[in-house]
Amino acid sequence: MVAKTGILYGISVGTGDPDLITVKGVRLLQQASVVAFPMGVGNQSGIAQTIISPWLISEQETCPLSFPYVQNEEELRLAWKQSAEQVWSYLQQGKDVAFACEGDISFYSTFTYLAQTLTYYYPSVKIKTVPGVCSPMAVASVLNLPLTVRNQRLAVLPVLYTLEDLEQTLGWADVVVLLKVSSVYPQVWEILRRLNLLEHAWVVERATQPGQVIYDELEKQSNLRLSYFSLLIVHVKPSDPHS
Ligand SMILES: C[S@@+](CC[C@H](N)C(=O)[O-])C[C@H]1O[C@@H](n2cnc3c(N)ncnc32)[C@H](O)[C@@H]1O
């Protein structure tokens, strides 16, 4: 008898604090025979792997998948194909696979490439996802600020790739969230300084993780050395509750 094909669950595990995963996420994570996650760099655990470690059950198989930090399309496609093959081999045996994703699964996640590649090569694949806490929400909570209120317009830029759009975006948005800010921080700082916006900007590094750092008073911080897990938020037009 041919075993029923397993299901791939894409599970949002939140931004760092293991308690930020949803109840549904934990349930599906623990029910899956195989738990996959992006492999860490060097000998270190990946961030999603670290977040879920308190929730794993000892009988579960783990499946680290390689998603290299490279720009080369060919290299990336090969890595996604290899990861898809690994996951498919478990699904074909009738095993469910839970893929743990840092933050939210639909928000700039490597899971999307895995899911698209699997669907391309194995169209019968069954995939379900569980939403979760993404980094802008976590950062707003850490700063004790609302992300947006009333009629405010929110813009999100992965600024490493969209630096040229920043100034124009600051012209129309009320709140701007910059992901992937670490390597372009000095250029972003210069633009915010010129537009007089540093007073209403914050950087949060490793939000909700053990090494969390909040940077305010950015006027004094033109050259921060930030880790990849850093996000900058600017309240371009701060809300006035009495207006
Ligand atoms: C590829 S995106 C992944 C986003 C993730 N799926 C989410 O829901 O937030 C990576 C970027 O998200 C931001 N980020 C993710 N987690 C973060 C955290 N815990 N603290 C600060 N920034 C974070 C950083 O800007 C980082 O460069």
The ligand as a MOL file (V3000), in Angstrom:
LIG
                    3D

  0  0  0     0  0            999 V3000
M  V30 BEGIN CTAB
M  V30 COUNTS 27 29 0 0 0
M  V30 BEGIN ATOM
M  V30 1 C 14.4140 38.1510 5.6640 0
M  V30 2 S 13.6550 39.3160 6.7240 0 CHG=1
M  V30 3 C 12.6970 38.1930 7.6650 0
M  V30 4 C 11.5030 38.8250 8.2900 0
M  V30 5 C 10.7480 37.8480 9.2170 0
M  V30 6 N 10.1120 36.7690 8.4830 0
M  V30 7 C 9.6960 38.6210 9.9930 0
M  V30 8 O 8.5310 38.1810 10.0360 0
M  V30 9 O 10.0200 39.6470 10.5820 0 CHG=-1
M  V30 10 C 14.9710 39.6780 7.8160 0
M  V30 11 C 14.9030 41.0880 8.3760 0
M  V30 12 O 13.8270 41.1810 9.2880 0
M  V30 13 C 14.1850 42.0110 10.3880 0
M  V30 14 N 14.0990 41.2130 11.6230 0
M  V30 15 C 13.6860 39.9430 11.7160 0
M  V30 16 N 13.6820 39.5530 13.0030 0
M  V30 17 C 14.0970 40.6030 13.7380 0
M  V30 18 C 14.3010 40.8150 15.1470 0
M  V30 19 N 14.0640 39.8530 16.0310 0
M  V30 20 N 14.7160 42.0320 15.5340 0
M  V30 21 C 14.9490 43.0240 14.6530 0
M  V30 22 N 14.7880 42.8790 13.3160 0
M  V30 23 C 14.3610 41.6770 12.8680 0
M  V30 24 C 15.6030 42.5070 10.1320 0
M  V30 25 O 15.5160 43.7820 9.5130 0
M  V30 26 C 16.1470 41.4640 9.1730 0
M  V30 27 O 17.1840 41.9940 8.3570 0
M  V30 END ATOM
M  V30 BEGIN BOND
M  V30 1 1 1 2
M  V30 2 1 2 3
M  V30 3 1 2 10
M  V30 4 1 3 4
M  V30 5 1 4 5
M  V30 6 1 5 6
M  V30 7 1 5 7
M  V30 8 2 7 8
M  V30 9 1 7 9
M  V30 10 1 10 11
M  V30 11 1 11 12
M  V30 12 1 11 26
M  V30 13 1 12 13
M  V30 14 1 13 14
M  V30 15 1 13 24
M  V30 16 1 14 15
M  V30 17 1 14 23
M  V30 18 2 15 16
M  V30 19 1 16 17
M  V30 20 1 17 18
M  V30 21 2 17 23
M  V30 22 1 18 19
M  V30 23 2 18 20
M  V30 24 1 20 21
M  V30 25 2 21 22
M  V30 26 1 22 23
M  V30 27 1 24 25
M  V30 28 1 24 26
M  V30 29 1 26 27
M  V30 END BOND
M  V30 END CTAB
M  END
